Each structure stands twice: as C-alpha cells, then as structure tokens.
Amino acid sequence: PEVINGRTHMATVVDLSPWVEYEFRVVASNSVGIGEPSRPSALLKTKAAVPVVAPMNVSGGGGSRSELVITWEPVPEELQNGEGFGYIIMFRPLGSTTWTKAVVASVEANKYVYRNESITPLSPFEVKVGVYNKEGEGTLSSISIVYSGEDEPQIAPTGASATSVSAAEVEVSWQPIAWNRHTGRVLGYEVRQP
C-alpha cells in the first residue's frame, strides 16, 4: 500500500472489486519501523456494478434430436458484481445473421438446452454466453461453434452376410454406415437373429 503523510488522517482506497465486503486496518510507521495495526474497521460492502467477466469454456453439443445443448463454466461469486446475477445465451445457425436470445436467471447454471423440431441433426450453431445482474448486461464470451443433437441412424448397414464357422458359431459381416450429417457418428451395431 501507498505510504501516506503523517499529517493526513484520511485515504481513498482504489481498485477494489464491486459488491465485495472489505475491512481495513491502519498501521503507523516511522524511521524506526512499523507499529501495531489498528483494530479492523467495520465491514463495508462496495457498491454493485455491471459484471465484466464472461463465462469461460463455452461449448456444448450432444443431446437428443432437435436439441441444441450449450454449456459453460459458471462465473464465481466474487466476479458477479451484484445481486440478480444470471446468464444470457445467444445462438444462431452458422451463416445466419439473426441471433436467438435466452436468459437463465440462476447463479449456479452451467447449461441451457434449446428444443425446436426444426433443428436438423448435427447442425452447426454460433454460440456466445454473457452475464447480467440488476445493474445491467455485462460481457459476452467469444463465439464458439456447437452442434445440435444427433438423430438415430436413418439407414441400415448393407451387404449383411453370414458364414458358418462351427456347429455353434456364425460369423456375420456387413458394410459400415459412412458418416454424414444425417447419420451422425455410429457408435455401434447390433446383430439380431430374426
């Protein structure tokens, strides 16, 4: 801290965080050294301000068909800067110029799910998440690309064939389904006996 002239009986403390409780002590010093600190002042809370820290690690994806799942890392309490804290979620299909906006009025929230039957599987969206409190809207995160949920595969594997290996075993083979926007990632196959 800055050393204050011995004839001064008041100081302004700067660079404090908004909406945080502080207490202060004063220490006298001279050429010999530093004395004992005063008793702490009463707790004093700074005034609220618009939040300035955007959520980190904005991402998402997964979910069910016709869903866009957006996730983020919640902003710690000491950076919320006031009461009435929440999140602003903005998203649009990649290439679109119009943003859709949603509000999540929960301090602990870290996820938003948008459901709409018109969303095609694995569609890319531009997403950003911001913050607000009673003082106003704050900073938005940078844009992240998030894909909507997948649909179940719409086509069956082709070229299924079976070869007898022994009296109790049959080897079944097929052509895998190629990845595309409409089939998504094939995580596995089931072999069924009709």
C-alpha contacts under 8 A as a table, 3 or more apart, distances in Angstrom:
res1	aa1	res2	aa2	distance
4	I	8	T	6.78
4	I	11	A	7.81
5	N	8	T	5.52
6	G	9	H	7.84
8	T	11	A	7.85
13	V	16	L	7.43
16	L	46	T	7.81
17	S	20	V	6.10
17	S	46	T	7.32
17	S	78	E	7.94
17	S	79	L	7.95
17	S	81	N	7.58
18	P	46	T	5.36
18	P	47	K	5.68
18	P	48	A	5.25
18	P	49	A	5.92
18	P	81	N	5.12
18	P	82	G	7.38
19	W	45	K	5.90
19	W	46	T	4.84
19	W	47	K	5.23
19	W	48	A	4.71
19	W	49	A	7.34
19	W	78	E	7.86
19	W	81	N	5.12
19	W	82	G	5.54
20	V	45	K	5.26
20	V	46	T	5.63
20	V	78	E	6.91
20	V	81	N	7.73
21	E	43	L	6.05
21	E	44	L	5.28
21	E	45	K	4.02
21	E	46	T	6.48
22	Y	43	L	5.51
22	Y	44	L	5.32
22	Y	45	K	6.17
22	Y	46	T	7.78
23	E	40	P	6.09
23	E	41	S	5.34
23	E	42	A	6.02
23	E	43	L	4.83
23	E	44	L	6.29
24	F	40	P	5.46
24	F	41	S	5.22
24	F	42	A	7.87
25	R	37	P	6.10
25	R	38	S	5.33
25	R	39	R	6.23
25	R	40	P	4.96
25	R	41	S	6.37
26	V	37	P	5.59
26	V	38	S	5.31
27	V	34	I	6.94
27	V	35	G	6.21
27	V	36	E	6.29
27	V	37	P	4.50
27	V	38	S	6.35
28	A	34	I	6.02
28	A	35	G	5.48
28	A	36	E	7.42
28	A	37	P	7.35
29	S	32	V	7.64
29	S	33	G	5.62
29	S	34	I	4.27
29	S	35	G	5.94
30	N	33	G	5.53
30	N	34	I	6.62
47	K	82	G	7.98
48	A	81	N	5.40
48	A	82	G	4.68
48	A	83	E	7.67
48	A	135	E	7.05
49	A	81	N	5.39
49	A	82	G	6.25
49	A	135	E	5.79
50	V	81	N	6.37
50	V	82	G	7.43
50	V	132	Y	6.87
50	V	133	N	6.51
50	V	134	K	7.81
50	V	135	E	5.11
50	V	136	G	5.44
50	V	137	E	6.43
50	V	138	G	5.64
51	P	79	L	6.90
51	P	80	Q	5.58
51	P	81	N	5.33
51	P	82	G	7.62
51	P	131	V	6.60
51	P	132	Y	6.27
51	P	133	N	6.94
51	P	136	G	7.91
51	P	137	E	7.23
51	P	138	G	4.90
51	P	139	T	6.96
52	V	79	L	7.79
52	V	131	V	7.98
52	V	138	G	5.37
52	V	139	T	5.27
53	V	75	V	7.43
53	V	79	L	6.70
53	V	80	Q	7.86
53	V	131	V	7.72
53	V	138	G	7.52
53	V	139	T	6.11
54	A	75	V	7.31
54	A	129	V	7.19
54	A	130	G	5.55
54	A	131	V	6.24
54	A	138	G	7.58
54	A	139	T	5.25
54	A	140	L	5.42
54	A	141	S	5.22
55	P	58	V	6.98
55	P	72	W	6.20
55	P	73	E	5.74
55	P	74	P	6.02
55	P	75	V	5.70
55	P	129	V	6.57
55	P	130	G	6.64
55	P	131	V	7.50
55	P	140	L	7.75
55	P	141	S	6.25
56	M	72	W	6.10
56	M	73	E	5.27
56	M	74	P	7.53
56	M	75	V	7.85
56	M	141	S	7.18
57	N	71	T	7.89
57	N	72	W	5.37
57	N	73	E	5.85
58	V	70	I	7.29
58	V	71	T	5.73
58	V	72	W	4.36
58	V	73	E	7.04
58	V	127	V	7.89
58	V	128	K	7.11
58	V	129	V	7.05
58	V	141	S	7.54
58	V	144	S	6.54
59	S	70	I	5.91
59	S	71	T	5.28
59	S	72	W	6.31
59	S	127	V	7.99
59	S	144	S	6.41
59	S	145	I	7.30
59	S	146	V	6.12
60	G	68	L	7.88
60	G	69	V	5.28
60	G	70	I	4.32
60	G	71	T	4.93
60	G	72	W	7.90
60	G	146	V	5.71
60	G	147	Y	7.46
61	G	68	L	6.50
61	G	69	V	5.19
61	G	70	I	6.62
61	G	146	V	5.56
61	G	147	Y	5.08
61	G	148	S	5.73
61	G	149	G	6.27
62	G	68	L	7.64
62	G	69	V	6.52
62	G	147	Y	7.42
62	G	148	S	6.61
62	G	149	G	4.76
62	G	150	E	6.89
63	G	67	E	6.00
63	G	68	L	6.93
63	G	69	V	6.10
63	G	148	S	7.39
63	G	149	G	4.78
63	G	150	E	7.30
64	S	67	E	5.58
64	S	149	G	4.95
64	S	150	E	6.25
64	S	151	D	7.03
65	R	119	I	7.98
65	R	120	T	7.77
65	R	121	P	6.22
65	R	148	S	7.67
65	R	149	G	5.04
65	R	150	E	5.35
65	R	151	D	4.95
66	S	115	R	5.76
66	S	116	N	5.39
66	S	117	E	5.07
66	S	118	S	6.76
66	S	119	I	4.92
66	S	120	T	6.42
66	S	121	P	6.71
66	S	148	S	7.06
66	S	149	G	6.35
66	S	150	E	7.98
67	E	113	V	6.58
67	E	114	Y	5.58
67	E	115	R	4.55
67	E	116	N	6.45
67	E	119	I	7.03
67	E	148	S	5.73
67	E	149	G	5.39
68	L	113	V	5.72
68	L	114	Y	5.10
68	L	115	R	6.53
68	L	146	V	7.84
68	L	147	Y	6.93
68	L	148	S	4.45
68	L	149	G	6.14
69	V	111	K	7.17
69	V	112	Y	5.96
69	V	113	V	4.55
69	V	114	Y	6.49
69	V	146	V	7.98
69	V	148	S	6.87
69	V	149	G	7.58
70	I	111	K	5.62
70	I	112	Y	5.19
70	I	113	V	6.28
70	I	127	V	7.75
70	I	146	V	7.34
71	T	110	N	5.53
71	T	111	K	4.33
71	T	112	Y	6.46
72	W	110	N	5.14
72	W	111	K	6.45
72	W	129	V	7.73
73	E	110	N	5.91
74	P	107	V	7.56
74	P	108	E	6.42
74	P	109	A	6.60
74	P	110	N	5.63
75	V	79	L	6.53
75	V	80	Q	6.74
76	P	79	L	5.59
76	P	80	Q	6.71
77	E	80	Q	5.24
77	E	81	N	7.85
78	E	81	N	6.83
80	Q	83	E	7.84
80	Q	85	F	6.43
80	Q	133	N	7.52
81	N	133	N	7.62
82	G	85	F	6.69
82	G	133	N	6.01
82	G	134	K	6.81
82	G	135	E	7.28
83	E	133	N	5.92
83	E	134	K	5.99
84	G	105	A	7.62
84	G	132	Y	7.72
84	G	133	N	4.72
84	G	134	K	5.22
85	F	105	A	6.82
85	F	106	S	6.99
85	F	107	V	5.88
85	F	131	V	7.25
85	F	132	Y	5.61
85	F	133	N	4.14
85	F	134	K	7.06
86	G	103	V	7.31
86	G	104	V	5.74
86	G	105	A	4.43
86	G	106	S	5.21
86	G	107	V	5.52
86	G	131	V	5.83
86	G	132	Y	5.50
86	G	133	N	6.33
87	Y	103	V	5.82
87	Y	104	V	5.12
87	Y	105	A	6.41
87	Y	106	S	7.33
87	Y	107	V	7.87
87	Y	109	A	7.87
87	Y	129	V	6.78
87	Y	130	G	5.61
87	Y	131	V	4.49
87	Y	132	Y	6.17
88	I	101	K	6.99
88	I	102	A	5.88
88	I	103	V	4.68
88	I	104	V	6.42
88	I	129	V	5.61
88	I	130	G	4.78
88	I	131	V	5.63
88	I	132	Y	7.13
89	I	101	K	5.69
89	I	102	A	5.09
89	I	103	V	6.12
89	I	104	V	7.66
89	I	112	Y	7.81
89	I	127	V	7.51
89	I	128	K	6.21
89	I	129	V	4.62
89	I	130	G	6.38
90	M	99	W	6.08
90	M	100	T	5.52
90	M	101	K	4.55
90	M	102	A	6.47
90	M	127	V	5.80
90	M	128	K	5.36
90	M	129	V	6.17
91	F	99	W	5.45
91	F	100	T	5.36
91	F	101	K	6.75
91	F	125	F	6.44
91	F	126	E	5.48
91	F	127	V	4.39
91	F	128	K	6.46
92	R	96	S	6.19
92	R	97	T	7.46
92	R	98	T	6.36
92	R	99	W	4.95
92	R	100	T	6.07
92	R	125	F	5.44
92	R	126	E	5.42
92	R	127	V	6.80
93	P	96	S	5.45
93	P	123	S	7.42
93	P	124	P	6.19
93	P	125	F	4.31
93	P	126	E	6.17
94	L	124	P	5.67
94	L	125	F	4.89
94	L	126	E	5.60
96	S	99	W	7.90
104	V	109	A	7.25
104	V	112	Y	7.74
106	S	109	A	5.34
116	N	119	I	5.81
117	E	120	T	7.92
119	I	123	S	7.23
119	I	148	S	7.32
120	T	123	S	5.89
120	T	148	S	7.46
121	P	148	S	5.88
121	P	149	G	5.58
121	P	150	E	4.69
121	P	151	D	5.70
121	P	181	R	6.94
121	P	182	H	6.36
121	P	184	G	7.70
122	L	147	Y	5.13
122	L	148	S	4.77
122	L	149	G	5.70
122	L	150	E	5.48
122	L	181	R	6.05
122	L	182	H	7.50
122	L	184	G	6.96
123	S	147	Y	5.22
123	S	148	S	5.23
123	S	149	G	7.98
123	S	181	R	7.84
124	P	145	I	6.29
124	P	146	V	5.69
124	P	147	Y	4.45
124	P	148	S	6.59
125	F	145	I	5.54
125	F	146	V	5.26
125	F	147	Y	6.02
125	F	148	S	7.47
126	E	143	I	6.08
126	E	144	S	5.75
126	E	145	I	4.86
126	E	146	V	6.52
127	V	143	I	5.41
127	V	144	S	5.20
127	V	145	I	6.14
127	V	146	V	6.74
128	K	140	L	6.38
128	K	141	S	5.36
128	K	142	S	6.03
128	K	143	I	4.98
128	K	144	S	6.41
129	V	140	L	5.53
129	V	141	S	5.40
130	G	137	E	7.81
130	G	138	G	6.58
130	G	139	T	5.53
130	G	140	L	3.90
130	G	141	S	5.95
131	V	137	E	6.13
131	V	138	G	5.23
131	V	139	T	6.20
131	V	140	L	6.81
132	Y	135	E	7.52
132	Y	136	G	5.58
132	Y	137	E	4.18
132	Y	138	G	5.30
133	N	136	G	5.53
133	N	137	E	6.60
133	N	138	G	7.97
150	E	182	H	7.99
150	E	183	T	7.73
150	E	184	G	5.97
151	D	154	Q	7.93
151	D	182	H	7.37
151	D	183	T	6.96
151	D	184	G	7.15
152	E	183	T	6.93
152	E	184	G	7.94
153	P	156	A	7.47
153	P	182	H	7.43
153	P	183	T	4.70
153	P	184	G	7.11
153	P	186	V	7.51
154	Q	182	H	7.39
154	Q	183	T	6.21
155	I	177	I	7.78
155	I	183	T	7.53
156	A	177	I	7.40
157	P	160	A	7.27
157	P	174	W	6.41
157	P	175	Q	5.83
157	P	176	P	5.82
157	P	177	I	5.59
158	T	174	W	5.95
158	T	175	Q	5.30
158	T	176	P	7.42
158	T	177	I	7.90
159	G	173	S	7.70
159	G	174	W	5.01
159	G	175	Q	5.61
160	A	172	V	7.03
160	A	173	S	5.61
160	A	174	W	4.24
160	A	175	Q	7.05
161	S	172	V	5.73
161	S	173	S	5.50
161	S	174	W	6.47
162	A	170	V	6.39
162	A	171	E	5.56
162	A	172	V	4.42
162	A	173	S	6.48
163	T	170	V	5.59
163	T	171	E	5.20
163	T	172	V	6.53
164	S	167	A	7.62
164	S	169	E	6.35
164	S	170	V	4.48
164	S	171	E	6.32
165	V	168	A	7.79
165	V	169	E	5.36
165	V	170	V	5.27
165	V	171	E	6.44
166	S	169	E	5.04
166	S	170	V	6.98
172	V	191	V	7.92
177	I	186	V	7.35
178	A	183	T	7.97
179	W	183	T	6.16
179	W	184	G	5.87
179	W	185	R	6.08
179	W	186	V	7.36
180	N	183	T	5.48
180	N	184	G	5.81
180	N	185	R	7.98
181	R	184	G	5.58
183	T	186	V	7.36
186	V	189	Y	7.80
